[in-house]
């Protein structure tokens, strides 16, 4: 290296590090992964932005004789990055949901691959001449490469997004990680074949590369993997990551990358495979290796790669035709990934919202896509204009992930999933709870009927509990020793005794407890009590004011059941429920299903007078779901005046035909609003 080149290399690396850190921090503040800012930092230093200023600054800062040295550094960073991906892709993630993860992953690869290959026939005439020697790209290599580039998912970026949103332990987060793990393995294997086709040229050349690749894979599994397993013994003996162990890992990594580069399928595949065969028996070893290498890779080496890629991205040359091509690329890439994942997830009975979240997450491409595109540019499969368009696609699909995920899977649902995951980790049983508010002055018969209704709502679900609460008016005289404290305590004691008389413990372990206290604001205190006892359902008599003026508590995560005065004992011969297409209608269907299941009564499902056209299909779907639970369900044709139990969504007027029918109004829980009908009905417990 000439003396005048060395200072430029050091200066360029310093500039790159500063720009990458600043852009990364900026995008973190914008709630985007830092890597998006770092990629854009590389583009900023290229002709797309810096080139707009006078003086040809990209050429001044990064002269032609310096770029080869930066390219070597960039390739080293790329090799380390692919090694890290190989380590992080742990296929043990898919053990619990192997079938669903495999189905979703393969579908999210097949559809965008097909759309990308089809789009290649449209783009080929304008981009068939590529590479530094301006050679004609074979149509098959062009189509296969474009399809593979559309199919990738960036596992590291996806994992970082899930971790930042604390979704990595939730069901949808675990499934997304499992899908991305399979996606990475399949997509990289597919890309290796595509590279072999592009490099091999003839059928004989392709066969030679394929044979050498098979030999390489066999050596890695049979020879390298057992040798690497010995590092675990050395690590345990030393109790730390020694220079010898780390040196062995680095030497093996570079030899593996050298082998695949010599075969002709690029060094990144050797790095990825070496990471994948690293021993998993000692997690502390892999964590220690990652801690040593990840910072060097992400802080020093990868930003240089972003600049090398950014110097070849020139947005100025896109033009009107390029905008149209970019839109076609985005439709194929986003639509293929989203629809492929969504359709497979729905066929696997994944709820709508979780399936949509998977479709959004699988569209994350990030740095992994840039790596693939750089390979295509080096092989001469992509020209610089198509390379620019594909880089823009990678950035757009990564930037859109975070806001779309917040829209499809809001924070309140994430918080609910996290709470469930934490309770499961602590070994806490997710007990189903019903809070019954029994106001003062309620006669013994009405109180028992409220308690019986609560027991019916619990049904066969276990573990479960019922909490009976009575909130008494606060005494007008302050509670002091000389102000009748004894009589107030007697009032509380008597209220507790009355509630204990209502509470009945069933033979199969249903727990009941009572709460009696003074309250200056019963409505707000019922709401607070519902949150304290983690109630799933709150039952209370309808207040004297009805309609819009009804003063009802906000019971947080629970569903609210309001009972019309004169409730008969829940021994009705039928349960009727009306749907209106809202969350309240879904909640009404869920609680009506619980009642019918406990009472052994048939259920008739109808729609409200103002329901939309789709409500008829909802009624049919509800009937089918309830029948699977063992309930005799039919579609409602006419209301019975009595003795049916009528369950209505909140805000729906009682039909005149109801007569003296017992009416229960339901306000939905947030989960009823967030989830679709099938997911809501799935929470009805099966009869034991």
Buried (B, 14 or more C-beta within 10 A) or exposed (E): EEEEBEEBBEEBBEBBBEBBBBBBEBBBEEEBBBBBBBBBBBBBBBBBBBBEEEEEBBBEBBEEEBBEBBBEBBBBBBBBBBBBBBBBBBBEBBEEBEEBBBBBBBBBBBBBBBBBBBBBEEBBEEBBEBBEEEEEBBEEBBBBBBBBBBBBBBBBBBBBBBEEBBBBBBBBBBBBBBBBBBBBBBBBBBBBBBBBBBBBEEEEBBEBBBEBBEEBBEEBEEEBBEEBBEBBEBBEEEEEBBEEBBEBBBEBBBEBBEBBBEBBBBBBBBBBBBBBBBBBEBEEBBEBBBEBBBEEBBBBBBBBBBBBBBBBBBBEEBEEEBEEBBEBBBEBBBBBBBBBBBBBBBEBEBBBBBBBBBBBBBBBBBBBBBBBBBBBBBBBBBBBBBBBBBBBBBBBBBBBBBEBBBEBBBEEBBBBBBBBBEBEEEEEEEBBBBBBBBBEEBEEEBBBBBBBBBBBBBBBBBEBBBBBBBBBEBBEEEEEEEEBBEEBEEBBEEBBEBBBBBBEEEEEEBBBEBBBBBBEEBBEBBBBBBBEBBBBBBBBBBBEEEEEEEEBBBBBBBBBBBBBEEBBEBEBEBBBBBBBBBBBBBBBBBBBBBBBBBBEBBBBBBBBEEBEEEBBEBBEBBBEBBEEBEBEBBEBEEBBEBBBBBBBBBEBEBBEEBEEBBBBBBBBBBBBBBBBBBBBBBBBBEEE
